[in-house]
Amino acid sequence: MSLSTYPIILYDNWHFSFLSLSFRTMIEVNIKDNESLERALRRFKKKWERSGVLKDVKRKAFYEKPSVTKRIAKKQTIRRAIRLAKFNN
């Protein structure tokens, strides 16, 4: 792996930043007055999980043939339609 694929986490007195150069994602958490470091890290982790960065990293870790990508997308569409049909009935 090249150096650009590793995420960079910056910390200074005001905020945390997560910059993933390979996926062009920037997540920032401003640290409030009298806020503990653990609490700010917890908020940072929640934002990071919700942004889907880890999901993208895992998905792009290995090459996936276009036919496999199309097959997966088709299955997801069918599952989504079935769920919607259950919800609407």
C-alpha positions as a LaTeX table, in Angstrom:
\begin{tabular}{lrrr}
\hline
Residue & $x$ (\AA) & $y$ (\AA) & $z$ (\AA) \\
\hline
Met1 & 0.00 & 0.00 & 0.00 \\
Ser2 & 1.18 & 3.45 & $-0.75$ \\
Leu3 & 1.33 & 6.13 & 1.89 \\
Ser4 & $-1.62$ & 7.99 & 0.36 \\
Thr5 & $-4.04$ & 5.15 & 1.14 \\
Tyr6 & $-3.50$ & 5.40 & 4.89 \\
Pro7 & $-5.85$ & 7.77 & 6.73 \\
Ile8 & $-4.42$ & 10.77 & 8.52 \\
Ile9 & $-5.80$ & 11.72 & 11.92 \\
Leu10 & $-4.89$ & 15.19 & 13.14 \\
Tyr11 & $-5.43$ & 16.52 & 16.64 \\
Asp12 & $-4.85$ & 19.95 & 18.02 \\
Asn13 & $-6.45$ & 21.99 & 20.80 \\
Trp14 & $-9.65$ & 22.67 & 18.87 \\
His15 & $-10.67$ & 19.71 & 16.76 \\
Phe16 & $-10.02$ & 16.23 & 15.39 \\
Ser17 & $-9.77$ & 15.77 & 11.64 \\
Phe18 & $-9.86$ & 12.58 & 9.64 \\
Leu19 & $-8.58$ & 12.87 & 6.08 \\
Ser20 & $-8.61$ & 9.85 & 3.84 \\
Leu21 & $-6.67$ & 10.80 & 0.73 \\
Ser22 & $-7.75$ & 7.80 & $-1.29$ \\
Phe23 & $-11.49$ & 8.37 & $-0.70$ \\
Arg24 & $-11.43$ & 12.18 & $-0.34$ \\
Thr25 & $-13.32$ & 12.17 & 2.94 \\
Met26 & $-12.96$ & 14.80 & 5.63 \\
Ile27 & $-14.51$ & 14.33 & 9.07 \\
Glu28 & $-14.07$ & 16.99 & 11.71 \\
Val29 & $-15.18$ & 17.23 & 15.33 \\
Asn30 & $-14.80$ & 20.51 & 17.14 \\
Ile31 & $-13.94$ & 20.10 & 20.80 \\
Lys32 & $-16.23$ & 22.13 & 23.04 \\
Asp33 & $-15.15$ & 24.04 & 26.13 \\
Asn34 & $-14.53$ & 21.78 & 29.13 \\
Glu35 & $-15.14$ & 18.66 & 27.03 \\
Ser36 & $-13.05$ & 15.61 & 27.83 \\
Leu37 & $-10.86$ & 14.01 & 25.21 \\
Glu38 & $-12.70$ & 10.69 & 25.55 \\
Arg39 & $-16.05$ & 12.31 & 24.81 \\
Ala40 & $-14.68$ & 14.10 & 21.74 \\
Leu41 & $-13.16$ & 10.84 & 20.50 \\
Arg42 & $-16.51$ & 9.10 & 20.98 \\
Arg43 & $-18.27$ & 11.76 & 18.88 \\
Phe44 & $-15.51$ & 11.49 & 16.26 \\
Lys45 & $-15.88$ & 7.71 & 16.11 \\
Lys46 & $-19.68$ & 7.97 & 15.67 \\
Lys47 & $-19.30$ & 10.44 & 12.81 \\
Trp48 & $-16.64$ & 8.23 & 11.21 \\
Glu49 & $-18.86$ & 5.14 & 11.39 \\
Arg50 & $-21.90$ & 6.97 & 10.02 \\
Ser51 & $-19.94$ & 8.39 & 7.08 \\
Gly52 & $-19.31$ & 4.88 & 5.72 \\
Val53 & $-15.55$ & 5.24 & 5.28 \\
Leu54 & $-14.80$ & 1.82 & 6.73 \\
Lys55 & $-17.42$ & 0.21 & 4.50 \\
Asp56 & $-15.79$ & 1.80 & 1.43 \\
Val57 & $-12.32$ & 0.72 & 2.51 \\
Lys58 & $-13.45$ & $-2.89$ & 2.92 \\
Arg59 & $-15.35$ & $-2.80$ & $-0.37$ \\
Lys60 & $-12.37$ & $-1.43$ & $-2.30$ \\
Ala61 & $-9.78$ & $-3.66$ & $-0.64$ \\
Phe62 & $-10.04$ & $-6.24$ & $-3.43$ \\
Tyr63 & $-10.85$ & $-5.98$ & $-7.10$ \\
Glu64 & $-14.41$ & $-6.84$ & $-7.97$ \\
Lys65 & $-15.36$ & $-7.75$ & $-11.52$ \\
Pro66 & $-18.03$ & $-5.56$ & $-13.12$ \\
Ser67 & $-20.31$ & $-8.58$ & $-13.55$ \\
Val68 & $-20.13$ & $-9.30$ & $-9.81$ \\
Thr69 & $-20.84$ & $-5.64$ & $-9.02$ \\
Lys70 & $-23.92$ & $-5.72$ & $-11.26$ \\
Arg71 & $-25.11$ & $-8.98$ & $-9.70$ \\
Ile72 & $-24.79$ & $-7.58$ & $-6.18$ \\
Ala73 & $-26.61$ & $-4.38$ & $-7.17$ \\
Lys74 & $-29.42$ & $-6.42$ & $-8.73$ \\
Lys75 & $-29.80$ & $-8.52$ & $-5.56$ \\
Gln76 & $-29.91$ & $-5.39$ & $-3.40$ \\
Thr77 & $-32.59$ & $-3.88$ & $-5.63$ \\
Ile78 & $-34.72$ & $-7.01$ & $-5.31$ \\
Arg79 & $-34.27$ & $-7.10$ & $-1.53$ \\
Arg80 & $-35.18$ & $-3.40$ & $-1.27$ \\
Ala81 & $-38.34$ & $-3.97$ & $-3.35$ \\
Ile82 & $-39.38$ & $-6.94$ & $-1.17$ \\
Arg83 & $-38.86$ & $-4.89$ & 2.00 \\
Leu84 & $-40.89$ & $-2.01$ & 0.57 \\
Ala85 & $-43.67$ & $-4.40$ & $-0.40$ \\
Lys86 & $-43.78$ & $-5.83$ & 3.14 \\
Phe87 & $-43.80$ & $-2.36$ & 4.62 \\
Asn88 & $-46.60$ & $-1.08$ & 2.36 \\
Asn89 & $-48.90$ & $-4.08$ & 3.00 \\
\hline
\end{tabular}
